[in-house]
Amino acid sequence: MKHNKIMGVCLFLGIMLLSVPMAFGQTVMAVGQGPSRQMAIENAKRSAVEQGVGALIDSKTKVANFQVLSDNIYSRASGYISNYNILSEGKTPDGSMNTVTIQADVQTASIESDLRAIGILMAQIGNPRFMAIYIPETRSSMHRDSRVVRAAEQAINGVFARKGFVVLDRMFINDVYNEIEQAGRIDVDMDDLSALALKYKADLLLVYDVHAASKVGGESKYFGGIIVEIALRAVAPATADLIAQKSGDLYVKTIKMSGDYYDDMQAAKAADELGKAIADALIGDTLAYYERSVHAGTRFDVWFRNFSEDEIYAIVDVIEKMSGFKDKNVRNESPGNFQLDVNYQGKKFDFKRELFMGLNQQGIQFDTQQAKGNRFLLFKKGSDNPFGAININ
């Protein structure tokens, strides 16, 4: 009876983990137990894959999705192991179970792809909302209301929506276009667009441009051609950081003398195909950016002005002691002034609260300049505000 109970527990759990860190990026050590040698090996493989999963998602997410992981990832553990070596094997002290220690090469890229496919990574990063805005960059860019641009927009939106991103309602997109046009802006920069994206609660900004033109040349009197070009950028509105950018072109053969409607239809089909391909190429980098934020924290851009050297050191000390602090990068340093990129694990409100409370406890007197997104300006109380009443956009 005792033997059967032990076997049942081991078959249910089937895993013992060695506290060995990831080596060479994807090589792990793991221990498995089972009633047979082969079962012990399979359980060791599963434990190795669990470590690979643990490198991609946090423990809370693992617990919440235990059954989904068991059905979709752990059940196919051998498929994620490209190679393994048995380091040791034997029996448990009571002789009832086989135990095996292995060193295994885990294909974490394949695990990551499957975690995305079953929606676990997207749920972990909160299914970000996005808006795709068409900004023509040259005089040869297509008109926003053209069939070709609409096809490109639908293709791009479709790819991101299928990956778990939430598409911002079309009404808000139209409001963004109206604000740009009412302001009479000819050139719209990323700061302007990021500010509008934040206004409408978008976590991701996609900016694209489309060109379509007849391809001249060629000796055939029956066939011509159209070339479609699309450029796509992904931007983090909170900091106006460029996440990734991709571009490409596609040539399609057309029948000469068929008319504008036929050419538009062929160009729209090409824009649909090209838009999907470029969005697919871009989305990997975009997902990686948000997934990094789960582990490494969100970046906050903080500017400090008019502080003494002692105060600057105290400010950095306060930031490094914040509960959500992950790391920092000091840049644009000059006497009395410096700028910090801070990676912080937590929400914007918590970051501001911890920072302000820490500075107050240190007796550092400061005023703040209203900022958009994850960018802040703090200057020494009583000194001149270097930006006056202008917001940091």
Legacy VTK file of the C-alpha trace (Angstrom):
# vtk DataFile Version 3.0
C-alpha trace
ASCII
DATASET POLYDATA
POINTS 393 float
0.000 0.000 0.000
2.790 2.381 0.930
4.631 1.404 -2.263
1.559 2.202 -4.381
1.059 5.554 -2.649
4.659 6.559 -3.294
4.363 5.466 -6.928
1.140 7.450 -7.364
2.658 10.631 -6.008
5.735 10.221 -8.192
3.661 9.524 -11.277
1.556 12.651 -10.604
4.455 14.951 -9.954
7.117 12.968 -11.769
9.670 15.684 -11.250
12.513 16.680 -9.022
14.487 19.783 -9.876
18.128 20.370 -9.135
18.954 23.911 -8.115
21.284 24.312 -11.075
21.090 27.575 -13.018
20.634 27.763 -16.762
23.980 27.179 -18.449
24.887 28.171 -22.006
21.458 29.736 -22.327
19.489 26.570 -23.058
21.356 23.782 -21.247
19.876 22.612 -17.956
20.328 19.826 -15.451
17.305 17.983 -14.075
16.343 14.870 -12.110
13.404 12.603 -12.847
11.913 9.635 -11.014
9.599 6.894 -12.160
8.688 3.230 -11.748
10.804 2.414 -14.816
14.071 3.766 -16.193
12.301 5.172 -19.279
9.664 6.904 -17.144
12.405 8.457 -15.037
14.087 9.792 -18.193
10.803 11.225 -19.510
10.132 12.916 -16.178
13.653 14.362 -16.185
12.994 15.788 -19.646
9.773 17.335 -18.381
11.633 18.910 -15.465
14.161 20.370 -17.929
11.337 21.824 -20.020
9.736 23.254 -16.866
12.950 25.138 -16.242
12.808 26.452 -19.807
9.221 27.599 -19.242
10.292 29.203 -15.963
12.812 31.319 -17.847
9.959 32.736 -19.948
7.077 33.221 -17.488
6.834 33.930 -13.780
5.832 31.388 -11.144
2.402 32.978 -10.621
1.595 32.563 -14.312
2.856 28.967 -14.217
0.587 28.095 -11.304
-2.435 29.809 -12.863
-1.933 27.943 -16.138
-0.774 24.575 -14.778
-3.348 22.489 -16.650
-2.874 24.383 -19.927
0.904 23.918 -19.671
0.493 20.244 -18.809
-1.759 19.631 -21.813
0.111 21.745 -24.365
3.768 21.975 -23.308
4.783 19.377 -20.733
2.949 16.586 -22.563
5.329 17.166 -25.498
8.482 17.662 -23.433
10.632 15.382 -25.604
9.937 17.601 -28.621
11.683 20.536 -26.931
14.817 18.544 -26.053
17.324 18.570 -28.916
19.927 16.518 -27.040
20.469 15.064 -23.582
23.099 13.106 -21.663
22.498 10.886 -18.651
24.840 12.026 -15.891
23.812 9.453 -13.305
21.095 6.908 -12.604
20.091 4.497 -9.872
17.393 3.588 -7.407
15.761 5.562 -4.620
16.888 4.556 -1.087
13.903 2.248 -0.649
14.521 0.682 -4.057
11.002 1.342 -5.281
11.753 3.973 -7.948
14.314 4.658 -10.647
16.038 8.039 -10.566
17.934 9.675 -13.434
19.943 12.895 -13.655
20.304 14.400 -17.134
21.889 17.386 -18.820
19.587 18.548 -21.609
19.591 21.158 -24.367
16.175 22.844 -24.217
14.843 24.691 -27.269
13.402 27.689 -25.433
12.630 29.466 -28.707
10.176 26.683 -29.604
8.651 26.824 -26.124
8.270 30.598 -26.416
6.551 30.233 -29.784
4.090 27.700 -28.362
3.439 29.807 -25.256
2.455 32.618 -27.591
0.275 30.286 -29.634
-1.755 29.234 -26.580
-1.994 32.814 -25.336
-0.049 32.526 -22.076
2.616 35.099 -22.904
0.043 37.562 -24.227
-2.056 37.187 -21.079
1.059 37.795 -18.980
1.800 41.088 -20.726
-1.848 42.164 -20.527
-2.996 41.923 -24.170
-1.812 45.444 -25.111
-4.134 47.788 -27.013
-2.733 49.192 -30.235
-3.554 51.786 -32.845
-2.304 51.767 -36.439
-1.895 55.243 -37.955
-1.163 55.978 -41.602
1.381 58.774 -42.020
2.392 59.475 -45.648
6.080 60.328 -45.707
6.510 61.507 -49.310
4.447 63.093 -52.059
4.262 59.734 -53.787
2.594 58.066 -50.792
-0.911 56.774 -51.397
-3.950 58.701 -50.158
-5.238 57.497 -46.782
-8.696 56.657 -48.170
-7.365 54.642 -51.109
-8.210 50.987 -51.534
-4.511 50.110 -51.263
-4.010 51.812 -47.885
-7.193 50.294 -46.497
-6.005 46.844 -47.555
-2.639 47.391 -45.868
-4.322 48.635 -42.676
-6.649 45.637 -42.464
-3.758 43.248 -43.054
-1.584 44.809 -40.338
-4.447 45.013 -37.835
-5.399 41.416 -38.535
-1.930 40.046 -37.817
-1.644 41.872 -34.481
-5.216 41.020 -33.463
-4.631 37.327 -34.149
-1.590 37.431 -31.880
-3.699 38.695 -28.970
-3.263 42.474 -29.258
-6.465 44.482 -28.894
-7.336 46.776 -31.804
-8.324 50.301 -30.801
-11.826 51.178 -31.951
-11.978 52.786 -35.412
-13.798 55.802 -33.946
-10.696 56.681 -31.914
-8.447 56.282 -34.954
-10.634 58.753 -36.848
-10.404 61.158 -33.897
-6.600 60.957 -34.099
-6.667 61.817 -37.802
-9.057 64.708 -37.105
-6.761 66.108 -34.405
-3.776 65.978 -36.744
-5.685 67.666 -39.564
-7.340 70.308 -37.360
-3.947 71.287 -36.008
-2.857 71.895 -39.589
0.248 69.783 -39.106
2.217 68.848 -42.193
5.010 66.962 -40.447
3.947 64.894 -37.461
6.752 63.501 -35.301
6.759 60.455 -33.029
6.322 62.581 -29.897
3.078 64.035 -31.299
1.782 60.634 -32.301
2.830 59.062 -29.008
0.963 61.773 -27.101
-2.178 61.062 -29.131
-1.780 57.312 -28.599
-1.572 57.864 -24.835
-4.605 60.128 -24.940
-6.646 57.293 -26.419
-5.141 54.687 -24.050
-3.107 52.776 -26.652
-0.185 50.711 -25.323
1.354 50.293 -28.779
1.569 52.653 -31.740
1.976 51.319 -35.281
2.905 53.850 -37.959
2.885 52.847 -41.617
3.358 54.315 -45.097
2.288 52.859 -48.451
3.474 53.473 -52.011
2.032 51.938 -55.178
3.169 52.736 -58.691
3.042 51.307 -62.182
6.224 49.508 -63.111
7.469 51.028 -66.346
9.542 49.208 -68.898
9.283 45.714 -70.247
8.840 44.601 -73.828
5.457 42.891 -73.553
2.570 44.803 -75.105
0.063 42.746 -73.099
1.424 42.762 -69.576
2.581 45.499 -67.249
3.155 45.576 -63.533
2.566 47.376 -60.226
5.017 47.620 -57.356
3.693 48.136 -53.816
5.942 49.253 -50.954
5.045 49.333 -47.250
7.083 50.644 -44.298
5.918 49.802 -40.768
7.197 50.995 -37.371
6.239 49.903 -33.861
6.577 52.590 -31.178
6.093 52.495 -27.394
3.864 55.557 -26.724
4.917 55.898 -23.082
8.504 56.781 -24.054
8.267 57.280 -27.851
10.896 54.526 -28.164
11.160 52.849 -31.539
10.579 49.144 -30.835
11.128 47.799 -34.342
10.697 48.691 -38.002
10.289 46.656 -41.161
9.703 47.462 -44.822
9.334 45.592 -48.071
7.967 45.661 -51.597
6.016 43.334 -53.835
5.721 43.337 -57.623
2.567 42.040 -59.317
2.029 41.503 -63.023
-1.009 43.235 -64.558
-2.768 43.301 -67.917
-2.075 46.465 -69.871
-4.965 48.739 -70.832
-7.273 47.225 -68.202
-8.126 50.472 -66.446
-7.634 52.087 -63.046
-10.161 49.872 -61.235
-8.330 46.705 -62.246
-4.968 48.192 -61.256
-6.366 49.302 -57.890
-7.705 45.816 -57.217
-4.363 44.207 -58.036
-2.475 46.759 -55.928
-4.871 46.191 -52.997
-4.310 42.425 -53.190
-0.572 43.028 -53.178
-0.905 45.421 -50.209
-2.861 42.772 -48.292
-0.208 40.108 -48.916
2.705 42.444 -48.247
1.086 44.000 -45.172
0.633 40.577 -43.573
4.222 39.576 -44.336
5.706 42.793 -42.896
3.480 42.690 -39.802
4.496 39.058 -39.226
8.156 40.077 -39.489
7.647 42.980 -37.068
5.498 41.303 -34.446
8.257 39.045 -33.098
10.376 42.032 -32.044
7.279 43.784 -30.681
6.251 40.802 -28.564
9.819 40.409 -27.303
9.802 44.068 -26.202
6.682 43.594 -24.064
7.809 40.225 -22.753
11.110 41.768 -21.617
9.152 44.374 -19.694
7.572 41.587 -17.626
10.973 40.340 -16.492
13.239 43.380 -16.779
10.672 46.040 -15.888
9.183 49.014 -17.716
11.490 51.851 -18.737
10.955 55.254 -17.143
12.811 58.286 -18.496
13.542 60.655 -15.581
15.269 64.035 -15.917
16.793 65.849 -12.917
17.812 69.499 -13.131
19.656 72.001 -10.901
20.642 69.587 -8.096
23.977 69.570 -6.266
26.391 66.687 -6.656
25.561 65.351 -3.174
21.858 65.506 -3.976
22.401 63.649 -7.241
24.137 60.784 -5.440
21.315 60.696 -2.884
18.719 60.625 -5.667
20.410 57.650 -7.344
20.572 55.881 -3.972
16.816 56.419 -3.483
16.066 54.975 -6.923
18.254 51.906 -6.410
16.426 51.129 -3.129
12.945 51.248 -4.698
11.155 47.899 -4.350
10.519 47.575 -8.080
13.978 48.725 -9.197
15.652 46.436 -11.743
18.483 48.476 -13.279
19.421 51.935 -14.524
21.411 53.771 -17.152
22.779 57.271 -16.557
22.981 59.513 -19.617
23.254 63.172 -20.559
25.137 63.972 -17.370
26.380 67.515 -16.735
27.057 69.577 -13.583
23.853 69.640 -11.539
21.848 67.815 -14.203
21.435 64.243 -15.331
19.013 61.906 -17.027
18.216 58.340 -15.978
16.657 55.408 -17.766
15.146 53.316 -14.965
13.757 49.813 -15.439
11.070 49.358 -12.814
8.889 46.319 -12.106
5.498 47.841 -11.414
2.958 50.444 -12.427
3.608 54.085 -13.181
1.731 55.240 -10.075
3.849 53.002 -7.832
7.036 54.288 -9.445
6.074 57.919 -8.849
4.957 57.220 -5.275
8.165 55.387 -4.336
10.352 58.027 -5.946
8.594 61.005 -4.386
8.383 59.447 -0.926
12.060 58.468 -1.060
13.191 61.958 -2.035
11.048 63.534 0.683
12.521 61.190 3.296
15.999 62.279 2.216
14.999 65.927 2.603
15.526 66.646 -1.091
13.294 69.553 -2.057
11.980 69.351 -5.603
9.246 70.451 -7.957
7.900 68.408 -10.849
7.118 69.266 -14.408
4.068 67.552 -15.869
5.174 64.901 -18.346
3.477 62.496 -20.706
3.807 58.754 -20.610
6.766 57.414 -18.673
8.837 60.603 -18.838
9.286 62.927 -15.880
11.212 66.102 -15.094
12.197 66.974 -11.524
14.030 70.196 -10.723
15.324 71.612 -7.460
12.673 73.517 -5.533
13.249 77.248 -5.713
15.339 77.068 -8.895
14.221 78.059 -12.355
12.152 75.514 -14.221
14.301 74.885 -17.303
11.231 74.065 -19.368
8.876 76.721 -18.040
5.274 75.769 -18.706
6.156 73.406 -21.557
5.358 69.740 -21.134
7.893 67.073 -21.984
6.251 65.251 -24.872
LINES 1 394
393 0 1 2 3 4 5 6 7 8 9 10 11 12 13 14 15 16 17 18 19 20 21 22 23 24 25 26 27 28 29 30 31 32 33 34 35 36 37 38 39 40 41 42 43 44 45 46 47 48 49 50 51 52 53 54 55 56 57 58 59 60 61 62 63 64 65 66 67 68 69 70 71 72 73 74 75 76 77 78 79 80 81 82 83 84 85 86 87 88 89 90 91 92 93 94 95 96 97 98 99 100 101 102 103 104 105 106 107 108 109 110 111 112 113 114 115 116 117 118 119 120 121 122 123 124 125 126 127 128 129 130 131 132 133 134 135 136 137 138 139 140 141 142 143 144 145 146 147 148 149 150 151 152 153 154 155 156 157 158 159 160 161 162 163 164 165 166 167 168 169 170 171 172 173 174 175 176 177 178 179 180 181 182 183 184 185 186 187 188 189 190 191 192 193 194 195 196 197 198 199 200 201 202 203 204 205 206 207 208 209 210 211 212 213 214 215 216 217 218 219 220 221 222 223 224 225 226 227 228 229 230 231 232 233 234 235 236 237 238 239 240 241 242 243 244 245 246 247 248 249 250 251 252 253 254 255 256 257 258 259 260 261 262 263 264 265 266 267 268 269 270 271 272 273 274 275 276 277 278 279 280 281 282 283 284 285 286 287 288 289 290 291 292 293 294 295 296 297 298 299 300 301 302 303 304 305 306 307 308 309 310 311 312 313 314 315 316 317 318 319 320 321 322 323 324 325 326 327 328 329 330 331 332 333 334 335 336 337 338 339 340 341 342 343 344 345 346 347 348 349 350 351 352 353 354 355 356 357 358 359 360 361 362 363 364 365 366 367 368 369 370 371 372 373 374 375 376 377 378 379 380 381 382 383 384 385 386 387 388 389 390 391 392
